[in-house]
Amino acid sequence: MRRIQLELNEETIERAQRAADEAHCSVGELFTRLLEQVTIRAPGTDPLLGMMADEPELIDRVLESAMKARADRILRHTGG
């Protein structure tokens, strides 16, 4: 295990200590847990991305509806 030194303002230190106390762990353990959660949410693991992967027909219909609405409705005023 390595020891590092961080410079944090007093408010951040107090918040970290309160959070660690609530989690019944040390600030170091809290930091480790937080990093594990951030790693889980790394790019490419977004839970919404690919949510409709099993519904390609539905997505096609939604896209078709959006494109039709875009063609049928003027969304911008182009003149004065």
C-alpha positions, 0 to 999 in steps of 0.5 A: 500500500502507498501513502499519498498526501492531498491538499483539500479545503477544510469543508471538503475534509469535514464532508469526507469524514462525515461520509466515512463515518456514515459508511462506517469506514475510514476516509481512505476506504471511502475514497477507494469505494468511490473510485470503484463506483466511478470505474463502473460508470466508465465510458462504454458502460452507460446503462441507457446506451443500448437500452433499446437494443432488443427493440430495433423495429420500435426504434425504426418507428420512432425515428420514422415518426420524428423524421416525418414530424420534422418534415411536416412542421416548420420549427424555425422562423426563417423570415421577418 
